[in-house]
């Protein structure tokens, strides 16, 4: 909830860039952008760019809301909400890690200068 509260000023699971689901056995799984950058090639407005630390950032002012990037994300880490004009994606800000009550999340290097939220 800290994600949606920070970025969209409301507690709304549908607006959180990190999603946590329980499977049939009761194990929790996270779905969060791994910063692979595949979405960047689909952006006709050049609103997606990779920061020096490897995190893919969305410039919401440049985004035209075509959602081609969402369609390109095969793992569905980038998605949209009907209330918002631009897609939602994780920026690896780390707030979910700081506020995780069980300490189950961490920011990990998944490649050279590429960081993502991962389960501990």
CORKA-V782889 format. One record per residue. N is the residue number from 1. D_LAST is the distance of its C-alpha to the last C-alpha in Angstrom with 2 decimals. Layout:
# CORKA-V782889
<<N & D_LAST> <N & D_LAST>>
This chain:
# CORKA-V782889
<<1 & 19.06> <2 & 18.68> <3 & 18.68> <4 & 21.98> <5 & 23.43> <6 & 22.95> <7 & 24.16> <8 & 26.59> <9 & 27.59> <10 & 27.00> <11 & 24.47> <12 & 24.45> <13 & 21.63> <14 & 23.61> <15 & 23.35> <16 & 19.62> <17 & 18.15> <18 & 14.82> <19 & 15.44> <20 & 13.65> <21 & 15.63> <22 & 15.98> <23 & 17.52> <24 & 20.51> <25 & 18.72> <26 & 16.89> <27 & 13.41> <28 & 11.72> <29 & 11.27> <30 & 10.96> <31 & 13.74> <32 & 13.86> <33 & 16.05> <34 & 14.97> <35 & 18.04> <36 & 19.97> <37 & 23.25> <38 & 25.10> <39 & 26.20> <40 & 28.08> <41 & 30.85> <42 & 31.81> <43 & 32.38> <44 & 36.15> <45 & 36.07> <46 & 33.74> <47 & 31.53> <48 & 28.30> <49 & 27.65> <50 & 25.01> <51 & 24.57> <52 & 24.74> <53 & 20.97> <54 & 20.58> <55 & 19.72> <56 & 22.17> <57 & 24.12> <58 & 26.62> <59 & 29.89> <60 & 30.91> <61 & 34.46> <62 & 34.95> <63 & 33.34> <64 & 36.10> <65 & 33.96> <66 & 34.88> <67 & 31.36> <68 & 31.81> <69 & 28.34> <70 & 26.92> <71 & 28.91> <72 & 27.70> <73 & 23.98> <74 & 23.81> <75 & 20.23> <76 & 21.43> <77 & 18.89> <78 & 21.99> <79 & 24.19> <80 & 26.97> <81 & 28.19> <82 & 31.93> <83 & 32.30> <84 & 31.14> <85 & 33.14> <86 & 30.24> <87 & 27.01> <88 & 23.59> <89 & 20.79> <90 & 17.71> <91 & 18.65> <92 & 15.26> <93 & 16.85> <94 & 13.72> <95 & 15.35> <96 & 12.86> <97 & 10.21> <98 & 13.10> <99 & 14.19> <100 & 11.27> <101 & 12.90> <102 & 10.16> <103 & 7.74> <104 & 5.12> <105 & 5.44> <106 & 6.07> <107 & 9.13> <108 & 9.34> <109 & 12.71> <110 & 13.39> <111 & 17.01> <112 & 19.57> <113 & 19.39> <114 & 17.23> <115 & 14.12> <116 & 11.99> <117 & 9.41> <118 & 6.34> <119 & 3.80> <120 & 0.00>>
